[in-house]
Amino acid sequence: MDVAGAVLFLIVIIAPSLGKLIDSVAYRNRASGRAEVIRAQSATESHACETRERGRVDG
């Protein structure tokens, strides 16, 4: 029972910090995804502006 108690104690102590770590990683992944979408939109808009300035209209 001593080993089970020690394991349970460690799980109780580690669980909150593990949860915070998972939340942090999830936040970073979401932020990275948003940044990638913004970069892609910016690149598409700048390509469209360059095309219009040259007088070509791509479908």
PDB file of N, CA, C and O in Angstrom, chain B, residues numbered from 101:
ATOM      1  N   MET B 101       0.819  -1.193   0.000  1.00  0.00           N
ATOM      2  CA  MET B 101       0.000   0.000   0.000  1.00  0.00           C
ATOM      3  C   MET B 101       0.863   1.257   0.000  1.00  0.00           C
ATOM      4  O   MET B 101       0.441   2.307  -0.485  1.00  0.00           O
ATOM      5  N   ASP B 102       2.058   1.147   0.539  1.00  0.00           N
ATOM      6  CA  ASP B 102       2.939   2.314   0.583  1.00  0.00           C
ATOM      7  C   ASP B 102       3.308   2.784  -0.812  1.00  0.00           C
ATOM      8  O   ASP B 102       3.355   3.987  -1.074  1.00  0.00           O
ATOM      9  N   VAL B 103       3.572   1.836  -1.716  1.00  0.00           N
ATOM     10  CA  VAL B 103       3.933   2.201  -3.094  1.00  0.00           C
ATOM     11  C   VAL B 103       2.746   2.858  -3.788  1.00  0.00           C
ATOM     12  O   VAL B 103       2.907   3.867  -4.474  1.00  0.00           O
ATOM     13  N   ALA B 104       1.567   2.297  -3.615  1.00  0.00           N
ATOM     14  CA  ALA B 104       0.365   2.862  -4.233  1.00  0.00           C
ATOM     15  C   ALA B 104       0.098   4.273  -3.691  1.00  0.00           C
ATOM     16  O   ALA B 104      -0.290   5.167  -4.444  1.00  0.00           O
ATOM     17  N   GLY B 105       0.304   4.463  -2.416  1.00  0.00           N
ATOM     18  CA  GLY B 105       0.124   5.789  -1.830  1.00  0.00           C
ATOM     19  C   GLY B 105       1.122   6.786  -2.372  1.00  0.00           C
ATOM     20  O   GLY B 105       0.779   7.936  -2.646  1.00  0.00           O
ATOM     21  N   ALA B 106       2.363   6.343  -2.528  1.00  0.00           N
ATOM     22  CA  ALA B 106       3.392   7.231  -3.070  1.00  0.00           C
ATOM     23  C   ALA B 106       3.088   7.594  -4.517  1.00  0.00           C
ATOM     24  O   ALA B 106       3.250   8.748  -4.915  1.00  0.00           O
ATOM     25  N   VAL B 107       2.648   6.618  -5.305  1.00  0.00           N
ATOM     26  CA  VAL B 107       2.303   6.880  -6.711  1.00  0.00           C
ATOM     27  C   VAL B 107       1.117   7.833  -6.781  1.00  0.00           C
ATOM     28  O   VAL B 107       1.124   8.771  -7.577  1.00  0.00           O
ATOM     29  N   LEU B 108       0.112   7.606  -5.965  1.00  0.00           N
ATOM     30  CA  LEU B 108      -1.050   8.483  -5.937  1.00  0.00           C
ATOM     31  C   LEU B 108      -0.654   9.901  -5.528  1.00  0.00           C
ATOM     32  O   LEU B 108      -1.137  10.877  -6.102  1.00  0.00           O
ATOM     33  N   PHE B 109       0.219  10.007  -4.540  1.00  0.00           N
ATOM     34  CA  PHE B 109       0.693  11.313  -4.099  1.00  0.00           C
ATOM     35  C   PHE B 109       1.412  12.034  -5.241  1.00  0.00           C
ATOM     36  O   PHE B 109       1.179  13.223  -5.463  1.00  0.00           O
ATOM     37  N   LEU B 110       2.273  11.334  -5.959  1.00  0.00           N
ATOM     38  CA  LEU B 110       2.996  11.946  -7.081  1.00  0.00           C
ATOM     39  C   LEU B 110       2.037  12.393  -8.184  1.00  0.00           C
ATOM     40  O   LEU B 110       2.208  13.464  -8.768  1.00  0.00           O
ATOM     41  N   ILE B 111       1.038  11.576  -8.461  1.00  0.00           N
ATOM     42  CA  ILE B 111       0.061  11.948  -9.489  1.00  0.00           C
ATOM     43  C   ILE B 111      -0.692  13.211  -9.082  1.00  0.00           C
ATOM     44  O   ILE B 111      -0.914  14.100  -9.905  1.00  0.00           O
ATOM     45  N   VAL B 112      -1.083  13.287  -7.817  1.00  0.00           N
ATOM     46  CA  VAL B 112      -1.804  14.467  -7.329  1.00  0.00           C
ATOM     47  C   VAL B 112      -0.925  15.715  -7.400  1.00  0.00           C
ATOM     48  O   VAL B 112      -1.409  16.803  -7.711  1.00  0.00           O
ATOM     49  N   ILE B 113       0.358  15.555  -7.112  1.00  0.00           N
ATOM     50  CA  ILE B 113       1.276  16.696  -7.142  1.00  0.00           C
ATOM     51  C   ILE B 113       1.595  17.115  -8.575  1.00  0.00           C
ATOM     52  O   ILE B 113       1.690  18.309  -8.860  1.00  0.00           O
ATOM     53  N   ILE B 114       1.760  16.157  -9.472  1.00  0.00           N
ATOM     54  CA  ILE B 114       2.189  16.451 -10.846  1.00  0.00           C
ATOM     55  C   ILE B 114       1.021  16.857 -11.741  1.00  0.00           C
ATOM     56  O   ILE B 114       1.233  17.601 -12.699  1.00  0.00           O
ATOM     57  N   ALA B 115      -0.186  16.406 -11.473  1.00  0.00           N
ATOM     58  CA  ALA B 115      -1.334  16.637 -12.348  1.00  0.00           C
ATOM     59  C   ALA B 115      -1.586  18.120 -12.660  1.00  0.00           C
ATOM     60  O   ALA B 115      -1.769  18.448 -13.832  1.00  0.00           O
ATOM     61  N   PRO B 116      -1.605  19.018 -11.695  1.00  0.00           N
ATOM     62  CA  PRO B 116      -1.867  20.427 -12.029  1.00  0.00           C
ATOM     63  C   PRO B 116      -0.812  21.032 -12.958  1.00  0.00           C
ATOM     64  O   PRO B 116      -1.147  21.755 -13.896  1.00  0.00           O
ATOM     65  N   SER B 117       0.453  20.736 -12.697  1.00  0.00           N
ATOM     66  CA  SER B 117       1.487  21.303 -13.567  1.00  0.00           C
ATOM     67  C   SER B 117       1.461  20.653 -14.942  1.00  0.00           C
ATOM     68  O   SER B 117       1.773  21.308 -15.937  1.00  0.00           O
ATOM     69  N   LEU B 118       1.097  19.383 -15.018  1.00  0.00           N
ATOM     70  CA  LEU B 118       0.966  18.729 -16.314  1.00  0.00           C
ATOM     71  C   LEU B 118      -0.198  19.334 -17.095  1.00  0.00           C
ATOM     72  O   LEU B 118      -0.104  19.518 -18.308  1.00  0.00           O
ATOM     73  N   GLY B 119      -1.272  19.637 -16.417  1.00  0.00           N
ATOM     74  CA  GLY B 119      -2.411  20.303 -17.062  1.00  0.00           C
ATOM     75  C   GLY B 119      -2.032  21.674 -17.590  1.00  0.00           C
ATOM     76  O   GLY B 119      -2.431  22.049 -18.692  1.00  0.00           O
ATOM     77  N   LYS B 120      -1.264  22.424 -16.811  1.00  0.00           N
ATOM     78  CA  LYS B 120      -0.813  23.740 -17.261  1.00  0.00           C
ATOM     79  C   LYS B 120       0.110  23.621 -18.472  1.00  0.00           C
ATOM     80  O   LYS B 120       0.044  24.440 -19.389  1.00  0.00           O
ATOM     81  N   LEU B 121       0.961  22.610 -18.474  1.00  0.00           N
ATOM     82  CA  LEU B 121       1.850  22.386 -19.607  1.00  0.00           C
ATOM     83  C   LEU B 121       1.046  22.070 -20.866  1.00  0.00           C
ATOM     84  O   LEU B 121       1.342  22.597 -21.939  1.00  0.00           O
ATOM     85  N   ILE B 122       0.047  21.228 -20.745  1.00  0.00           N
ATOM     86  CA  ILE B 122      -0.791  20.882 -21.895  1.00  0.00           C
ATOM     87  C   ILE B 122      -1.543  22.110 -22.398  1.00  0.00           C
ATOM     88  O   ILE B 122      -1.645  22.311 -23.608  1.00  0.00           O
ATOM     89  N   ASP B 123      -2.067  22.930 -21.501  1.00  0.00           N
ATOM     90  CA  ASP B 123      -2.751  24.162 -21.897  1.00  0.00           C
ATOM     91  C   ASP B 123      -1.803  25.110 -22.621  1.00  0.00           C
ATOM     92  O   ASP B 123      -2.181  25.741 -23.608  1.00  0.00           O
ATOM     93  N   SER B 124      -0.574  25.210 -22.128  1.00  0.00           N
ATOM     94  CA  SER B 124       0.410  26.087 -22.749  1.00  0.00           C
ATOM     95  C   SER B 124       0.752  25.629 -24.165  1.00  0.00           C
ATOM     96  O   SER B 124       0.838  26.441 -25.086  1.00  0.00           O
ATOM     97  N   VAL B 125       0.945  24.332 -24.329  1.00  0.00           N
ATOM     98  CA  VAL B 125       1.256  23.793 -25.660  1.00  0.00           C
ATOM     99  C   VAL B 125       0.082  24.009 -26.599  1.00  0.00           C
ATOM    100  O   VAL B 125       0.279  24.354 -27.765  1.00  0.00           O
ATOM    101  N   ALA B 126      -1.125  23.813 -26.117  1.00  0.00           N
ATOM    102  CA  ALA B 126      -2.312  24.016 -26.946  1.00  0.00           C
ATOM    103  C   ALA B 126      -2.431  25.483 -27.354  1.00  0.00           C
ATOM    104  O   ALA B 126      -2.758  25.775 -28.504  1.00  0.00           O
ATOM    105  N   TYR B 127      -2.173  26.403 -26.438  1.00  0.00           N
ATOM    106  CA  TYR B 127      -2.229  27.826 -26.751  1.00  0.00           C
ATOM    107  C   TYR B 127      -1.203  28.189 -27.816  1.00  0.00           C
ATOM    108  O   TYR B 127      -1.503  28.939 -28.744  1.00  0.00           O
ATOM    109  N   ARG B 128       0.007  27.654 -27.681  1.00  0.00           N
ATOM    110  CA  ARG B 128       1.056  27.951 -28.663  1.00  0.00           C
ATOM    111  C   ARG B 128       0.695  27.396 -30.033  1.00  0.00           C
ATOM    112  O   ARG B 128       0.962  28.034 -31.051  1.00  0.00           O
ATOM    113  N   ASN B 129       0.090  26.212 -30.066  1.00  0.00           N
ATOM    114  CA  ASN B 129      -0.323  25.634 -31.345  1.00  0.00           C
ATOM    115  C   ASN B 129      -1.407  26.476 -32.009  1.00  0.00           C
ATOM    116  O   ASN B 129      -1.373  26.700 -33.219  1.00  0.00           O
ATOM    117  N   ARG B 130      -2.372  26.943 -31.211  1.00  0.00           N
ATOM    118  CA  ARG B 130      -3.428  27.792 -31.773  1.00  0.00           C
ATOM    119  C   ARG B 130      -2.847  29.102 -32.289  1.00  0.00           C
ATOM    120  O   ARG B 130      -3.215  29.556 -33.372  1.00  0.00           O
ATOM    121  N   ALA B 131      -1.956  29.706 -31.537  1.00  0.00           N
ATOM    122  CA  ALA B 131      -1.350  30.968 -31.959  1.00  0.00           C
ATOM    123  C   ALA B 131      -0.527  30.775 -33.232  1.00  0.00           C
ATOM    124  O   ALA B 131      -0.549  31.622 -34.125  1.00  0.00           O
ATOM    125  N   SER B 132       0.187  29.677 -33.311  1.00  0.00           N
ATOM    126  CA  SER B 132       0.973  29.382 -34.504  1.00  0.00           C
ATOM    127  C   SER B 132       0.064  29.194 -35.716  1.00  0.00           C
ATOM    128  O   SER B 132       0.374  29.665 -36.811  1.00  0.00           O
ATOM    129  N   GLY B 133      -1.039  28.514 -35.519  1.00  0.00           N
ATOM    130  CA  GLY B 133      -1.992  28.313 -36.612  1.00  0.00           C
ATOM    131  C   GLY B 133      -2.586  29.623 -37.085  1.00  0.00           C
ATOM    132  O   GLY B 133      -2.708  29.852 -38.288  1.00  0.00           O
ATOM    133  N   ARG B 134      -2.957  30.488 -36.148  1.00  0.00           N
ATOM    134  CA  ARG B 134      -3.505  31.803 -36.520  1.00  0.00           C
ATOM    135  C   ARG B 134      -2.477  32.612 -37.293  1.00  0.00           C
ATOM    136  O   ARG B 134      -2.810  33.243 -38.295  1.00  0.00           O
ATOM    137  N   ALA B 135      -1.231  32.598 -36.835  1.00  0.00           N
ATOM    138  CA  ALA B 135      -0.179  33.352 -37.513  1.00  0.00           C
ATOM    139  C   ALA B 135       0.026  32.831 -38.933  1.00  0.00           C
ATOM    140  O   ALA B 135       0.238  33.616 -39.858  1.00  0.00           O
ATOM    141  N   GLU B 136      -0.036  31.528 -39.108  1.00  0.00           N
ATOM    142  CA  GLU B 136       0.138  30.951 -40.437  1.00  0.00           C
ATOM    143  C   GLU B 136      -1.002  31.370 -41.363  1.00  0.00           C
ATOM    144  O   GLU B 136      -0.770  31.662 -42.536  1.00  0.00           O
ATOM    145  N   VAL B 137      -2.223  31.403 -40.851  1.00  0.00           N
ATOM    146  CA  VAL B 137      -3.363  31.840 -41.653  1.00  0.00           C
ATOM    147  C   VAL B 137      -3.202  33.298 -42.045  1.00  0.00           C
ATOM    148  O   VAL B 137      -3.461  33.660 -43.192  1.00  0.00           O
ATOM    149  N   ILE B 138      -2.780  34.138 -41.113  1.00  0.00           N
ATOM    150  CA  ILE B 138      -2.588  35.562 -41.397  1.00  0.00           C
ATOM    151  C   ILE B 138      -1.507  35.752 -42.452  1.00  0.00           C
ATOM    152  O   ILE B 138      -1.667  36.564 -43.364  1.00  0.00           O
ATOM    153  N   ARG B 139      -0.394  35.002 -42.335  1.00  0.00           N
ATOM    154  CA  ARG B 139       0.674  35.102 -43.340  1.00  0.00           C
ATOM    155  C   ARG B 139       0.174  34.670 -44.713  1.00  0.00           C
ATOM    156  O   ARG B 139       0.506  35.299 -45.718  1.00  0.00           O
ATOM    157  N   ALA B 140      -0.611  33.616 -44.765  1.00  0.00           N
ATOM    158  CA  ALA B 140      -1.131  33.127 -46.041  1.00  0.00           C
ATOM    159  C   ALA B 140      -2.088  34.149 -46.659  1.00  0.00           C
ATOM    160  O   ALA B 140      -2.041  34.394 -47.864  1.00  0.00           O
ATOM    161  N   GLN B 141      -2.945  34.738 -45.843  1.00  0.00           N
ATOM    162  CA  GLN B 141      -3.863  35.750 -46.362  1.00  0.00           C
ATOM    163  C   GLN B 141      -3.101  36.959 -46.865  1.00  0.00           C
ATOM    164  O   GLN B 141      -3.438  37.516 -47.910  1.00  0.00           O
ATOM    165  N   SER B 142      -2.080  37.370 -46.134  1.00  0.00           N
ATOM    166  CA  SER B 142      -1.278  38.521 -46.536  1.00  0.00           C
ATOM    167  C   SER B 142      -0.565  38.247 -47.853  1.00  0.00           C
ATOM    168  O   SER B 142      -0.514  39.110 -48.729  1.00  0.00           O
ATOM    169  N   ALA B 143      -0.019  37.052 -47.989  1.00  0.00           N
ATOM    170  CA  ALA B 143       0.681  36.702 -49.225  1.00  0.00           C
ATOM    171  C   ALA B 143      -0.285  36.670 -50.397  1.00  0.00           C
ATOM    172  O   ALA B 143       0.064  37.103 -51.495  1.00  0.00           O
ATOM    173  N   THR B 144      -1.495  36.162 -50.182  1.00  0.00           N
ATOM    174  CA  THR B 144      -2.497  36.104 -51.250  1.00  0.00           C
ATOM    175  C   THR B 144      -2.934  37.503 -51.646  1.00  0.00           C
ATOM    176  O   THR B 144      -3.077  37.797 -52.833  1.00  0.00           O
ATOM    177  N   GLU B 145      -3.146  38.367 -50.665  1.00  0.00           N
ATOM    178  CA  GLU B 145      -3.566  39.740 -50.961  1.00  0.00           C
ATOM    179  C   GLU B 145      -2.474  40.514 -51.680  1.00  0.00           C
ATOM    180  O   GLU B 145      -2.767  41.264 -52.610  1.00  0.00           O
ATOM    181  N   SER B 146      -1.229  40.350 -51.273  1.00  0.00           N
ATOM    182  CA  SER B 146      -0.145  41.069 -51.928  1.00  0.00           C
ATOM    183  C   SER B 146       0.044  40.559 -53.351  1.00  0.00           C
ATOM    184  O   SER B 146       0.370  41.344 -54.241  1.00  0.00           O
ATOM    185  N   HIS B 147      -0.154  39.262 -53.587  1.00  0.00           N
ATOM    186  CA  HIS B 147      -0.057  38.716 -54.943  1.00  0.00           C
ATOM    187  C   HIS B 147      -1.171  39.285 -55.811  1.00  0.00           C
ATOM    188  O   HIS B 147      -0.940  39.606 -56.977  1.00  0.00           O
ATOM    189  N   ALA B 148      -2.377  39.417 -55.260  1.00  0.00           N
ATOM    190  CA  ALA B 148      -3.503  39.963 -56.011  1.00  0.00           C
ATOM    191  C   ALA B 148      -3.252  41.429 -56.357  1.00  0.00           C
ATOM    192  O   ALA B 148      -3.578  41.863 -57.462  1.00  0.00           O
ATOM    193  N   CYS B 149      -2.681  42.194 -55.436  1.00  0.00           N
ATOM    194  CA  CYS B 149      -2.380  43.607 -55.697  1.00  0.00           C
ATOM    195  C   CYS B 149      -1.325  43.739 -56.790  1.00  0.00           C
ATOM    196  O   CYS B 149      -1.457  44.578 -57.681  1.00  0.00           O
ATOM    197  N   GLU B 150      -0.295  42.926 -56.730  1.00  0.00           N
ATOM    198  CA  GLU B 150       0.754  42.974 -57.751  1.00  0.00           C
ATOM    199  C   GLU B 150       0.195  42.631 -59.113  1.00  0.00           C
ATOM    200  O   GLU B 150       0.573  43.243 -60.112  1.00  0.00           O
ATOM    201  N   THR B 151      -0.697  41.663 -59.167  1.00  0.00           N
ATOM    202  CA  THR B 151      -1.289  41.253 -60.443  1.00  0.00           C
ATOM    203  C   THR B 151      -2.145  42.368 -61.003  1.00  0.00           C
ATOM    204  O   THR B 151      -2.085  42.638 -62.203  1.00  0.00           O
ATOM    205  N   ARG B 152      -2.943  43.027 -60.172  1.00  0.00           N
ATOM    206  CA  ARG B 152      -3.779  44.133 -60.637  1.00  0.00           C
ATOM    207  C   ARG B 152      -2.926  45.299 -61.106  1.00  0.00           C
ATOM    208  O   ARG B 152      -3.281  45.961 -62.082  1.00  0.00           O
ATOM    209  N   GLU B 153      -1.808  45.569 -60.436  1.00  0.00           N
ATOM    210  CA  GLU B 153      -0.945  46.675 -60.833  1.00  0.00           C
ATOM    211  C   GLU B 153      -0.325  46.440 -62.186  1.00  0.00           C
ATOM    212  O   GLU B 153      -0.074  47.393 -62.924  1.00  0.00           O
ATOM    213  N   ARG B 154      -0.072  45.194 -62.529  1.00  0.00           N
ATOM    214  CA  ARG B 154       0.507  44.875 -63.836  1.00  0.00           C
ATOM    215  C   ARG B 154      -0.540  44.849 -64.937  1.00  0.00           C
ATOM    216  O   ARG B 154      -0.210  44.759 -66.119  1.00  0.00           O
ATOM    217  N   GLY B 155      -1.792  44.926 -64.544  1.00  0.00           N
ATOM    218  CA  GLY B 155      -2.847  44.955 -65.546  1.00  0.00           C
ATOM    219  C   GLY B 155      -3.394  43.595 -65.912  1.00  0.00           C
ATOM    220  O   GLY B 155      -4.241  43.497 -66.800  1.00  0.00           O
ATOM    221  N   ARG B 156      -2.947  42.563 -65.270  1.00  0.00           N
ATOM    222  CA  ARG B 156      -3.464  41.225 -65.538  1.00  0.00           C
ATOM    223  C   ARG B 156      -4.493  40.874 -64.488  1.00  0.00           C
ATOM    224  O   ARG B 156      -4.379  41.263 -63.326  1.00  0.00           O
ATOM    225  N   VAL B 157      -5.483  40.146 -64.907  1.00  0.00           N
ATOM    226  CA  VAL B 157      -6.467  39.666 -63.943  1.00  0.00           C
ATOM    227  C   VAL B 157      -6.517  38.154 -64.079  1.00  0.00           C
ATOM    228  O   VAL B 157      -6.980  37.618 -65.086  1.00  0.00           O
ATOM    229  N   ASP B 158      -6.031  37.478 -63.046  1.00  0.00           N
ATOM    230  CA  ASP B 158      -6.071  36.021 -63.041  1.00  0.00           C
ATOM    231  C   ASP B 158      -7.422  35.592 -62.487  1.00  0.00           C
ATOM    232  O   ASP B 158      -7.964  36.226 -61.582  1.00  0.00           O
ATOM    233  N   GLY B 159      -7.962  34.504 -63.040  1.00  0.00           N
ATOM    234  CA  GLY B 159      -9.262  33.992 -62.612  1.00  0.00           C
ATOM    235  C   GLY B 159      -9.215  33.519 -61.246  1.00  0.00           C
ATOM    236  O   GLY B 159     -10.224  33.051 -60.719  1.00  0.00           O
TER     237      GLY B 159
END
